[in-house]
Amino acid sequence: MDFNLTKDQEDIKKAAREFAEGEFPEIAQEHDQQERYPRDLVTKAADLGFIGLNFPEEYGGSGYGYLEKCLVAEEFWRVDPGLGSALISATFGADMVKLYGTEEQKGKCLTPITKGEAIMGSAITEPDAGSDVAAIVTEAKKDGNDYIINGTKTFITNGTVASYFNVICLTNPENPSRHKRHSVILVECDREGFEATKLYHKLGIRASDTAELCFKDVRVPKENLIGEEGKGFYQFMEFFNITRIHVGAEAIGIAQGAMEKAIAHAKSRTQFGQTLSSFQSIQFKIAEMATRIQASRNLVYEAAFRADQGKPDHTLTAMAKWLAGETGVRVAEEAVQIHGGYGYMGDYDVERFYRDAKIIEIYEGTKEIEKIIVARSLLR
Ligand SMILES: Cc1cc2nc3c(=O)[nH]c(=O)nc-3n(C[C@H](O)[C@H](O)[C@H](O)COP(=O)(O)OP(=O)(O)OC[C@H]3O[C@@H](n4cnc5c(N)ncnc54)[C@H](O)[C@@H]3O)c2cc1C
């Protein structure tokens, strides 16, 4: 067992840190306050190879693995979770095309995405179907050589900025198994009948775009089916097996960034004639933060390592996302606590980190769903 990163991995981590530290701090607060998507930053990150990092070279990527993407996610979220979210999610959905797409679909979507010319989204959640993915009712009816899609998706990341979406639709409602009724269909944003409406006033990650998508008789050719008809539920579970690892890495980044800010404040703030860092209760908080971060990091890296070996472990991934998410939320909260009243004010980054952290326990499977996955694998 080797816990050391390779030279390439160290270089990628360092480059991601330098990029984030150079580009994010000046614009982070403004993008949060104005709920503005950083489109130019996505292009810059793509030019430097961060967006296409884990996609094959034949489609404009760098051919690295999920672990390398974790390193970048961690470094980006460490500096600013909102901007980090926008950049890391720019390819959200592209892994579905990589895993199940035809050569034609890969050429069409992956190349512009890795180059930063296009953005992708994944549309699963509906107003009445969140954790219960099999309850999705957006339907795709066959009409000759086309599908006609009708329905509404909500809370969709990149909803108003993406060119392509993986949309999970009901295609086989008669199948006796509720897990075999859905299919994944690629929908281009310029199809007639497609409409995206931006959702404002999120608690956190406000630089990330979130929207409601409406499909009214959207016609797409049957060639836009990704993978197999009736296998959409299982394809998405495999997809989440990968993407949840990156969400875990985002949580580690947010926790690391919050802890570093807490340490800096504890060393500089004086009360009762001594720095906060001289109080043992503050020292214990820092020690607990660092320990939780390290434990979460080890789990996330192992999950990524296994996925890179072609053996993604859904139990390990669920453990990693749940634990890292809890770490992100707890550490951000303690960082606010160490800042006292200053931590509650918008001028201090930890206030934003605290708001941003919560999303990790909600999207791409809530913490309860992650625990269900872990428990099922043990009790089966
Ligand atoms: C900012 C943001 C971005 C998002 N991006 C996307 C996106 O790009 N694409 C997309 O499709 N979706 C996206 N989502 C949606 C997100 O994945 C869902 O909100 C999430 O899966 C939970 O679904 P829900 O909101 O319907 O909650 P519900 O499923 O209604 O759950 C509510 C609560 O009940 C709990 N619960 C539900 N079922 C069980 C159970 N069986 N046992 C125990 N507890 C249970 C949940 O854990 C949760 O705490 C995003 C959401 C947000 C807020």
Ligand as a Chemical Component Dictionary entry (heavy atoms), coordinates in Angstrom:
data_LIG
# 
_chem_comp.id                   LIG 
_chem_comp.type                 NON-POLYMER 
_chem_comp.pdbx_formal_charge   0 
_chem_comp.three_letter_code    LIG 
# 
loop_
_chem_comp_atom.comp_id 
_chem_comp_atom.atom_id 
_chem_comp_atom.alt_atom_id 
_chem_comp_atom.type_symbol 
_chem_comp_atom.charge 
_chem_comp_atom.model_Cartn_x 
_chem_comp_atom.model_Cartn_y 
_chem_comp_atom.model_Cartn_z 
_chem_comp_atom.pdbx_ordinal 
LIG C1  C1  C 0 -28.055 23.161 -5.402  1  
LIG C2  C2  C 0 -28.619 21.856 -5.866  2  
LIG C3  C3  C 0 -28.149 21.278 -7.040  3  
LIG C4  C4  C 0 -28.705 20.101 -7.516  4  
LIG N1  N1  N 0 -28.290 19.591 -8.722  5  
LIG C5  C5  C 0 -28.981 18.558 -9.274  6  
LIG C6  C6  C 0 -28.713 18.129 -10.624 7  
LIG O1  O1  O 0 -27.806 18.650 -11.299 8  
LIG N2  N2  N 0 -29.469 17.142 -11.145 9  
LIG C7  C7  C 0 -30.475 16.551 -10.452 10 
LIG O2  O2  O 0 -31.142 15.686 -10.996 11 
LIG N3  N3  N 0 -30.751 16.911 -9.158  12 
LIG C8  C8  C 0 -30.036 17.909 -8.579  13 
LIG N4  N4  N 0 -30.336 18.314 -7.300  14 
LIG C9  C9  C 0 -31.381 17.642 -6.567  15 
LIG C10 C10 C 0 -30.846 16.764 -5.430  16 
LIG O3  O3  O 0 -30.149 15.668 -5.941  17 
LIG C11 C11 C 0 -32.075 16.347 -4.582  18 
LIG O4  O4  O 0 -32.519 17.517 -3.906  19 
LIG C12 C12 C 0 -31.745 15.246 -3.610  20 
LIG O5  O5  O 0 -31.502 14.030 -4.268  21 
LIG C13 C13 C 0 -32.884 15.010 -2.591  22 
LIG O6  O6  O 0 -34.125 14.917 -3.205  23 
LIG P1  P1  P 0 -35.342 15.821 -2.681  24 
LIG O7  O7  O 0 -34.870 17.218 -2.624  25 
LIG O8  O8  O 0 -36.532 15.534 -3.504  26 
LIG O9  O9  O 0 -35.563 15.343 -1.191  27 
LIG P2  P2  P 0 -36.442 14.082 -0.709  28 
LIG O10 O10 O 0 -36.093 12.881 -1.513  29 
LIG O11 O11 O 0 -37.859 14.501 -0.635  30 
LIG O12 O12 O 0 -35.870 13.869 0.747   31 
LIG C14 C14 C 0 -36.212 14.712 1.842   32 
LIG C15 C15 C 0 -35.560 14.133 3.093   33 
LIG O13 O13 O 0 -36.068 12.821 3.351   34 
LIG C16 C16 C 0 -35.002 11.901 3.400   35 
LIG N5  N5  N 0 -35.417 10.623 2.812   36 
LIG C17 C17 C 0 -35.959 10.384 1.600   37 
LIG N6  N6  N 0 -36.155 9.083  1.419   38 
LIG C18 C18 C 0 -35.706 8.460  2.525   39 
LIG C19 C19 C 0 -35.616 7.103  2.953   40 
LIG N7  N7  N 0 -36.012 6.089  2.173   41 
LIG N8  N8  N 0 -35.114 6.836  4.174   42 
LIG C20 C20 C 0 -34.675 7.839  4.974   43 
LIG N9  N9  N 0 -34.717 9.144  4.635   44 
LIG C21 C21 C 0 -35.232 9.439  3.425   45 
LIG C22 C22 C 0 -33.881 12.518 2.584   46 
LIG O14 O14 O 0 -32.627 12.001 2.955   47 
LIG C23 C23 C 0 -34.044 13.987 2.957   48 
LIG O15 O15 O 0 -33.401 14.250 4.160   49 
LIG C24 C24 C 0 -29.731 19.462 -6.772  50 
LIG C25 C25 C 0 -30.179 20.020 -5.567  51 
LIG C26 C26 C 0 -29.652 21.207 -5.124  52 
LIG C27 C27 C 0 -30.186 21.800 -3.862  53 
# 
loop_
_chem_comp_bond.comp_id 
_chem_comp_bond.atom_id_1 
_chem_comp_bond.atom_id_2 
_chem_comp_bond.value_order 
_chem_comp_bond.pdbx_ordinal 
LIG C1  C2  SING 1  
LIG C2  C3  SING 2  
LIG C2  C26 DOUB 3  
LIG C3  C4  DOUB 4  
LIG C4  N1  SING 5  
LIG C4  C24 SING 6  
LIG N1  C5  DOUB 7  
LIG C5  C6  SING 8  
LIG C5  C8  SING 9  
LIG C6  O1  DOUB 10 
LIG C6  N2  SING 11 
LIG N2  C7  SING 12 
LIG C7  O2  DOUB 13 
LIG C7  N3  SING 14 
LIG N3  C8  DOUB 15 
LIG C8  N4  SING 16 
LIG N4  C9  SING 17 
LIG N4  C24 SING 18 
LIG C9  C10 SING 19 
LIG C10 O3  SING 20 
LIG C10 C11 SING 21 
LIG C11 O4  SING 22 
LIG C11 C12 SING 23 
LIG C12 O5  SING 24 
LIG C12 C13 SING 25 
LIG C13 O6  SING 26 
LIG O6  P1  SING 27 
LIG P1  O7  DOUB 28 
LIG P1  O8  SING 29 
LIG P1  O9  SING 30 
LIG O9  P2  SING 31 
LIG P2  O10 DOUB 32 
LIG P2  O11 SING 33 
LIG P2  O12 SING 34 
LIG O12 C14 SING 35 
LIG C14 C15 SING 36 
LIG C15 O13 SING 37 
LIG C15 C23 SING 38 
LIG O13 C16 SING 39 
LIG C16 N5  SING 40 
LIG C16 C22 SING 41 
LIG N5  C17 SING 42 
LIG N5  C21 SING 43 
LIG C17 N6  DOUB 44 
LIG N6  C18 SING 45 
LIG C18 C19 SING 46 
LIG C18 C21 DOUB 47 
LIG C19 N7  SING 48 
LIG C19 N8  DOUB 49 
LIG N8  C20 SING 50 
LIG C20 N9  DOUB 51 
LIG N9  C21 SING 52 
LIG C22 O14 SING 53 
LIG C22 C23 SING 54 
LIG C23 O15 SING 55 
LIG C24 C25 DOUB 56 
LIG C25 C26 SING 57 
LIG C26 C27 SING 58 
# 
